[in-house]
Amino acid sequence: MENWGLITYRETALLYHPNISTANNKHRVASVIAHELAHQWFGNLVTMKWWTDLWLNEGFATYVASLGVEYLHPEWHSLEEESVDNTLGIFKFDALTSSHPVSVEIGHPNQISQIFDAISYEKGSTVIRMMHLFLGEETFRNGVRRYLKQHKYANAEQSDLWAALTEEARINKALPEDVDVKTVMESWTLQTGYPVITVSRNYESSTAEITQVRFLSDREQQANATDYCWWVPLTYVTSENPNFEDTRAKEWMMCGAGKLRKGPIKQLQKMPPADQWVLFNVQLAGLYKVRYDITNYKLLIKQLNSEQYNTISLANRAQLIDDAMDLAWTGEQQYGIAFAMINYLRQEVEYIPWKSALSNLNAINRLLKRTPIYGVFRSYIQFIVEPIYEKLQIFGDDRTVSQRLDATKQLVQIAAWACRFDVGDCVQRSVALFAKWMAVQDPEVTNPVPKDLRSVVYCNAMRNGKEPEWNFLWQRYLKSNVGSEKVMIIGALSCTREVWLVERFLLWSLNSTSGVRKQDTTIVFGGVAKSDVGFHLAKSFFLENVEEIYNYLSPDTSRVSRFIKPLAEQMSSMKELQELKDLIESKRTVFEKATQGVKQALETVEINLQWKSHGYTQMTRFLPLLNYRSGNLDVMELLD
């Protein structure tokens, strides 16, 4: 907490143990410390006038912290990974109709705690980064300095920030003469959501037509999203000139007067020849998705599936996958485009594109794992993960330890998926390492499991073990005095397939004398709900104990929404939706401080239902083609 002169931290956000804490733990500590220090300027020196502009505190602290960590530890390569991760995360969260604007009206005390969410933090940070990139370094930095000096030891609102930045933009000619920062940015802070722009090329005249519409995960609500318009800084590169370093706007999509009405269709001239691709939103500099015509998609897919796939930047490889998967998820286009792109991952080694693909595939995994075609889906995951698992030599003795944070995250990510889907020797190596640890005389001192792989190894030992393995790890949890290690062990203990152990663990999570810390209750529940056998157990536990959970969490009862979220993500039937609605209706007091999370959970189930009606059919069509037993496939066949 950023108290002026007395910053306080949870131990997991402050303490790092060189022999126990992972590289990711170290980055979290650095990020949170930087975030709270940034608040001494953004929040303390200058404070928002009202909760409406909470994002001026949290968005700036989040963004400035990422710049600070990159400056202190350039060897981590964390800025690009954080920027892309934040943007892709917001693409999911803010595609819900139940999301809210960055600058949101607050009229009741119960609303305050609920806006300390991804919109105020990650979307706030993302729109600030977008503004930084289209204004340029000098204009942005001087404008922020002007804002802080003008309002120090006082209160401010977003219009004060726009005024300071506009003054600097006029000096440096950073914006068109008839445009100010307020006009551009309030289309991003006063409206919920973000746009998807459609690029339709005319290959004979070398031109392109650009249109925009709000992107929504709920396909049935898409037709109602007609009154939205954003000032979009258009950046693009071509295969003729793939300069991914230039993130300044080449063109602007503008909005009409009045209530942010749509502006005219944007016409772009001097597009590349018909055999060359064009790619918009360079380095994800803007908060918007992109849809192309089929010819341009084929050119991009051909590039990705060639040996020169890295002609396209790291961030944009992740963007192409995420945009294609999201458009397919909503039924706006066929999954063939997305799967044709993902196919190139068999030669990709970098973390960010893999993170983009696997997070989207995980959404499909949640809805398929209780269906007859799940075995075919598992085969597909094995097909794309096998090459990278073998290449990384994750459990090899001669594996080099990289200083790059994203390289370490890639090892952990691939190991987790390889073990989860029985790729190679991942499970055997994990179980053997854990058994080796159990055999040592002093397990609190000697641990043969590489520290960055412990979350994966421990989870798989629990998944494939019995009571002795679980009890051994539980003892390590009780004896550990490192907060980040305790959190990691709690997550691993949730992986067990022993039903009675799961039931006991859930009961312990609501017992302050059991050893499970109160702040870790939601971690236990979330881990169980997402585990191989835990969904139905967690759902029954929640339905039967919802009032006890509410009382145990008191006074911070807004956290009850964290119990609903991992359940809602896996629900896809009318029966389950009605069950959830009935519970919420019958326990209104329980959910009165979690209304935002409840709305998002219900909408998530409704979206899952829609996906089952169109996405499942496509899975039955495409997955057999992608099955690793099918031999080599010309990915262009997926587009027919």
N, C-alpha and C positions, 0 to 999 in steps of 0.2 A: 504494500500500500504506500502511495506516494506522499505521505504526510510531510509537510514542509519542515525540514530539519530533523525528521525522525522517520526515515523510510523503514518499513517493516516487510518481511518476506516469510513465506512458507519455506521450510528448510530445503525442499526440493528445488526451489528457485534461487537459492543462495549458496548452498554448500556443494562442493565438488571434491570427491575422493579419488586421487589419481590411480589407485589400484582397483577401484570398484566401479566408479561412475563411467558411463559410456561417453563416446564422442557427442552423441545427441544430448546427453545430460549436460555436458559442458557448454554446448551451444545454447541450451535453454537457460542456463544460469547467466551466461553473458547477455542474452537477449532480454531477460526479465530485469536484470540490473540496469541495462541501458534504457529500457522502457521507463522504469521508475525515475531514473535520473533525468530523462527527457521531460518528464512531467514537472520538473522544477521550473521549466520555462512554459511548457504547454499544459496548463492546468493550475499552476501555482502562481508564477509571475503574472500570467494572464489567464483569467478564469472565465469560462463561458457564463453568459448572463443567466441562462436557464437550461434545464436538462435537455431542451430541444436540440441544443448544439453540443451535446456530450461528445460528438465525433471530433470537435476541435481539440478536445483533450486526448481522447483515445486513438483517433486516427493518426494524429501527428506524432504521438508518443510511439506508436507502432512503427510508423514509417521512419522516423528519425533514429529509432533503435536499430533498425536493419542497416541504415547507413553507417551508424557508429560501429556496429559489430564487423561490418565489411572493412572498415578503415583499420580497426585493431587487428583483425585476423583475415587478411586477404587470401591467405593460403587455404581457408575453408571454402571459398567460392560460395558463400552463403547468400549473398544479396540476390543473385539471379534465381536461385532455388526458392528463396522466401517469396520473392515477387510473383513468380509463376504459381507457386503453391497457394498464395493468398487469392490470386485472381481466379484460378480454377475452382477453389473452394467457394468463392462468392458466386461463380456461375451456377453452382448447384443451389445454394441457399436462397439466392435472390431471384431464382426462377419460380419461386412459390408465390401464389397470389396472397398468401398470408404473411409475406415479408413486409417490411416497412421502409419508408424513406430514410436516408442518412440523417437528415434534419427532420425530426419527428415531433409532432405535438404531444406534450405530456400534460395530462389534466388530473391524474390521480396518483397517490404515492405508490400503489401497487405496480404501476407501469414503469417506475424508475429502474428497479433491479432487472426488469426484463429487457431493457435496451442495452445492457452491458453484454452485447452479443456480437456475432460476426459482422453485422452491418456497421456498428459503431467502430469496431476495431479494424477488421480486415478490409471491408469496403471503404471505410474512411481512409485507410492507408492507401488503398488502390487508386482512389480518385485523386488523392494528393500526388501520388507517383505520376499519374497521367498528366496532371497539371504541370508538374515539374518538367516532364519531358516535352510537352508542347510549348511551354514558355521558355525553356532553356535554362541552363544553370545560373547564369548571372541574374536574369530577371527574377527567377524563383527565389534565390538566396537573398537578394536585396529586398524583395517584397516581403519576405518573412521577417527579416530584420526590422523593416519599417513597421510592420504589424506589431511586433513585440515591443518596440520602443514607444510607439504611440499609445499602447494600452497596458503598459507595465503597472503592476500593483492595482489593477482595475479589472473590470469585466468587459467582455467583447462578445459579439455574435458574428455569424458567418459573413454578413455584409461588410463588417470592418476588415476582414481578411481580403475580401474581393477588392475593396477600395485601395488597400495598400499594394496589392499585386497589379492592379490596373495602372496605377501611377508608374510603376516600374516598367510595365509592358509598353506604355506610351513612350517612355524614354528610349527603350531598346527596339521599338517597332516589332515586338514579339507577337502581336496579333494584328489582323486586318484593322484598318483605321476605324471602321464603323462598328467594331465589336469590342465589348469589355468582358472582363473575367466573370462578373456577376451573371451576364447573359448566358455565357457558356456553362458555367459550373452549376447554376441553379437548375439546369435541366438534369443534372446528375444527383444533386442533393435533395431536391424537393419531390422528385418522382421515385416511386418504387420500381425496382428492376433495372434492366439494361436492354439494349437492342441486339437483334441479329440483323446484319446487313446482307443483302443478297446482291451478288455481283453477276450480272448477265452480260457476257461479252458478245460483241458483234465482230466476228472474225474476218469479215470482208472489209469493213470500214476501220478496223483497229480501234474501236471505241468500246466503252462499257457503260451500262446503266446500273446505278446504285440506288437501292431502296432500303428502307429500314422499317422494322416492326418490333414491338416488345417481344422478347423471348419468354415463353412460359412452359413449364413442364406439364401443366394441365392442358391437354389439347383441347378440351371442351371449353376452356375459358379463353383460348387464343382469339376466337372471333370477336370477343368483347374488348380486346386490347387495342382499340383503334385511335384513342385520343392521346397517344404518347409520342413524344418526339425528343430526341437528344441532339445536341450539338456534338457531332462526332469528328474528332481529328483523324482524317484518313491518312494512313501511311501504307505504302506498298512497295514491293520489290518485284523484279521480274527475273526470269532465268537468264536474260541477256545481261542484267546488271544486278546480281544478288548481293547488294550492299546492305547488310543487316545492322550496320552501325548507325545509320541515319534514322532516328526515331522522331524527327520533327514532322509536323503535319504537312503533307504535300497539297492537300485539299481539305475543305470543311464541308460536312453535311450540315446545313443550317435549318433552323426551325422558323415557322411563321410567327406573326405577332399574336397577342392574346394569350390563351391558356396553353402555351407551348405546342401549338398546332403544327402538324407536319409541314415541312417546307417542300419545295418542288423536288421531283426526282433528279438526282445528281447524274450529270453526263460527264464522263471522263474521255478525253481525247488521247491520242498517242499511246494506245495500248500496244503491247508487243505483237510480233507476227503470230500467225495462227498456230505455229508449232512450238510456241514458247509459253510457259506458264506465268501467271501473275499471282502473288500472294499478298493478302492484306493483313493489317494489324501487326506491323513489324515488332518483334520482341514483346508481343502482347502489351504494347504501349498504351492501348486504349481498352476500356472495359466493354468490349463488344465481341460477339461471335460473328462468324462469316460463313455464308453458304455460297457455293459457286455453281455455275452451269456444269453439265456432265462432261463436256470436252475439257474444261480447265481442270476438273477433278482428275480425269484420266492422265493429264500431263503431270500433275502433282504426284499422283500415285506411282507413275512410272519413275519419276525422280526418286521418290522414297525407296522404291524397291530395286534401285540400282546401287552399284558400289559407291556412287557419289551422293549417297543420301544425306551426308552432312554438309552438302552445299546449302541446305536449308538449316537455319540456326536451331540450336537446342530448344529454345523456348517455343519456336514456331513448329517444330516437330511435335511437341507436346500439345500445342494449340490445335493443329490439324486433327489429331486423334480425338481430343476432347470435343471439338466442335462437331465432328462427324458422328461421334457416339451419342452426344446429346440430341442432335437432330434426329437420329434414328430412334432414340429412346422415346421421343414425343410422337414418332410416326410421321415426321415431316419429310423424311427420306428413307430409303432402304438401308438395311444394315450392311448390304454388300459393299458400299463405299467405305464404311468404317472398318470392316474386316479386311478389305483390300489394303487399307493403310496399315493396320496393325500387323499384317503379315511381315512387314519389313523389320519388325522387332527381333526377328531371328538373327539379324546382324547388328542390332543396336546394343551398345554397352553402357550408355549414360543413364543416370538415375531419373531425370525429369521426364523424358518421354515414357519410360517404363511406369513411373508413378501415375502419369495421366491415364495410360491404358489400363493398368491394374485396378485403379480406383473405379473406373467405369465398368470393368469386367466384374468387379466385386458386387456392384449393384445387381448385375444379371445373376451372379452366383447366388445371392440371397434369395432370389425368386425362383431359381431352378432347382435348388438342392432338395426340394421335396416333390420333384416331378419325375416322370419316367425317362426323360431325356438327359438327366443329370450325368449319367455315365459318358455320354457323347461330349458333353461340355468339359468334363474332367480330361478326356482324351485331347481335346483342343488345347486346354491350358498346358498339358504336358508337352504338346507339340511346339508351342511357342517358347516355353520356359527352358526346355532341355538344352539348347545351344548356349544360352547365357550362363546357366548353372555350371556346365562343363568348362566354359571359358574362364569364369571367375575363380575356379578352384577354391571355393569358399572354405572348405575344411582342410585344404592342403597345408602341409608344413612349411612350404616355401612361399606362401602367400605374402606379398609385401603389404605393409600398412601405409595407406595413403594419408596425407595431411588434409586432403579434400574431404569436407564433410559429406558432400553428395556421393562421393565414392564409397564411404563407409555406409551411408544409408542404402546405397544400391546393394551392397553385400547382404545387409539385414533383410531388405525387401525381397530379394530373390531367394534367399534361404527360407524365408517364411512361406513363400508360395511354393517352392520346390518341395518342402516337407509336407505342406498341407495337401498337395496333389500327388504325392508319392513319386517325385521325379528323382531319378538316379539313386544315389546312396544316402540321400539327405536324412531320412528318418533313421536309418541304421547308424549313421555317424553321430547324430544327435543323441540317440539312446545310449550309445557306447560312451560318449563323453560324460553324460550324466552318471552312468554307472561307475565310471572311473572316479568321479567326484565323490560318490557315495562311499567308495572304498578307502578314501584317505583317512588318516587318523585325526586330522585337525581341519575339518571342512570350513570353519570360519576363517582360517588363515590360508589354506591351500585350496585353490580352485583351478583345475586344469581347463575349464571352459573359457575361451576367449571372451573378454568382457562385453564386446559389442555384439556377440552372438548369443549371449545368455538368455535373452527373452525368447529367442527361437528354440534353443536347445531345451530350456526348462519347459516350455509349453509342449513340445513334442514328447518329452519324457513323461509328462503328466498324461498326455493323450494316449500314449502307448503303455503306460504303467498302471500300477494298482495302488493299494493303500500304502505299502512301504515307501514307494517313491513320493507319494503325496505327503506323508507324515515327515519324511526327511526334509522336503522343501519347506513345509510349514514350520519346522524347527529353525530353519535358516532365517525365515521371516521373523520369528519371535526374537531371535538373537541379534538380528541386524540393527545397527544404529545409524544406518545411512538411508535417508528418506527416499531417495530415488531408487535405491535397491528394493526397499520394501514395496514401493508402488509396482515395480517390475515383477516381483515375485507374486504379488496379489493377482496380477493379470495372468501369470502362468498357471497358478493354482486353479484358475477358472477353466482351464483346458481339459480337465479330466473327463473321461467318459463314464466314470463310475457314478451312477445315478445317486446313490445314497451319499456319496461324498459331496456331490453338487448340492443336494438338499441340505445337508448339514452346513455347508459353507454359506449358503444363502441365509440360514437362520443365524449363524455367527455374525453375519454382516450387520445385523440389527441388535447386537448384544455388545455393549461397550466393554464388558469384562472378558470377552472372548479372545481379545488380542487384535482384532480388526479395528483399525482406527476409524473414527466416525467419518472423517473426511474421505475415506477410501470406500465407503459403502456403495456409492454409485459405480465405482470401478469394478467391484465384485459383481454387481448385477449386470453391468454392460458386458463384462467378459463372459459371464455364464450365458446370457441371452444370445451371444454371437457364436457360442461354441457348437461343436458337432451335435451334442445331445441336449443342449440347454434351452432352446427356444421355448418349448412347451412347459418345461419346468419353471423357467423364469416367468412366463406368462401366468401360470397358475399361482405362483408365489405372489406376484404383484396383485392379482385379482383378489386373493384371499387375505392379503396383509396390507392393503393400501392405506388404511387408517393408521396402522402401527408405523408404517413407513413415514407417513405425514408427521406423526407425533415425534418420531425419532429425529427427523430432519429439522424440526422446529428450533429456532425461529426462521431459518432460511428455507422455507417451504417451496420457494420457486424452483428448487432443485428437483422437485418431484417430476418435472418434465423430462429429466435425464433418465428416468425409468421407462417412460413411454417411448422415447425415440428409438432405442435399439429393437424394441418390439415392433413398432410401426413400420420400420424399414423392411421387415420380413413378412408383413401381413399382406395378403393379396386376394382375400375372399370377402364377399358381402357379409358372411357370418362373422368374420373377425372384425370387420369395420363396425358392425352393429354392436358387437360385444364392447368395443372400445367406447362407442357413443353412449351406450347404456351406463357404463361405469362412470364416465365423466358427468353425465346428467344426474346420476344418483349420489355422487360425492362432490357436489359443487364447492363445498367449503375446502376440500382437499386441494382443488385445482385453482382456487381464486387468485393465487399469486403466480400462476403458471399459464395464464390464458394464451399468451403468445406461443409458447411451446406446444400447448394442446392443439391449437389451430394448425400448426405446422405438421404435427403428427397425424392428424385426421386427413389433411390434404395429401400427405405422403402415401397413406393407404389408398386413397382414391386414385392417385396417380399410378400406383402399383396395379390396381385393378384395370386401369386403362391399358397399361403395358401388357398385361396378360392377354388382352383381347387382340392385340396386333403384334406385339413383340414375340410372344411365344410361338406363333405360327412361323415367323421368320427364322426363329432358332431351329425349328424342325427342318426348315429348308436349307439353311446355310451351314449349320454345325456338321452334318454328315460330309459335306464337301470339304470342310476344314479339318476333319478328323485326321490325325497323323497317319492312320492306316491307309488313307486314300492316295498316298503318293504325292508327287509334285503337282501343284496346281497353278495354272496361269491365273493370277489374281484378277486379270481383266475379265475373266469369265464371271466373276462375282457381280459385275456391273450391268450385266445383260438382264 
